[in-house]
Amino acid sequence: MFGFDRITSNPDILGGKACIRGMRISVSLIVNLIANGMTPEEIIAEYPDLELEDIQQALRYAAWATEEIIYNPAIVST
């Protein structure tokens, strides 16, 4: 899947949310921790089953998943 070999989704794990290698650690959790100031090293200390590449790939996946083209219709003057 687009080179995201560490990102998995299973309906029986966290309701199918994107997770890291089938664990109950979601991509959204990783992104939230980074957004709130934790370093990758701090995250790995808190979740020792994670590897640095898991965190990097979670961030790349989140960037890919949120890439979108926003449609702004032209404003029509009356």
N, C-alpha and C positions, 0 to 999 in steps of 0.2 A: 504494500500500500504506500506508494509514493516515497519509498525509502524509510518508512517508519517501522522498522522491524522490532522495536521495543514497545510500541504502542499497541495495545490489544483492546478488544471489546467483546464482552461475553454477557448475554442477558442475565446470567446467574451470578455475576459479580458486579456489585454496585449498580444494578439495573441496566447494565450495558454501557455505562459511561466509559470514556476512553481512560484506560489504566496503563500502568507500567508493568509490562511482562506478566500479565495475568494476576498481579498482586492486587490487594485492596488499597492501592495507592493511586488516586486518580490524577490525571493531568491537571485538572482544575485545582487540586490541592497544591501541587508543585508550583503552579503559576501564582496562586494566592500567597504562598509562603515567600516566593521571590518578590512579589509586589509589595509585601509588607516588611521587606528589609532583610530577610534571612539570606545568608550566602549559601551557595551550593554545599560548602563544607559543613555548615551548621545543619542543613537539611539531612545530609548523609549521617551526621552524628545522631540526629533524632530518629532517622529511619535507616539503620545500618544495612538493610537489604538492598538499598539503592546504590547505584554507581553513578559517577559523574556523567557518563554518557546518557543515562536515563533522564537526568535533569536537562541536559542540553537538548535531547530529542523531544522531551515534553515541551520545552519552550519553542522549538522549531515547529512542532505539531500545532501548538496554540496559535502561532503566527500564521501558519498555513490555513488553519480552520477559520480564522477571523478575517482573512483576506477577502475582500468583497468589492464589488463595483457599486458605488452608491449612485442611484439615479436621481438627479435633480432636474425636474421638469423646468423648462424655460418659463420665466414669469412673463405673463402676457399683460401688456399695458392696455388699459381700456380708455 
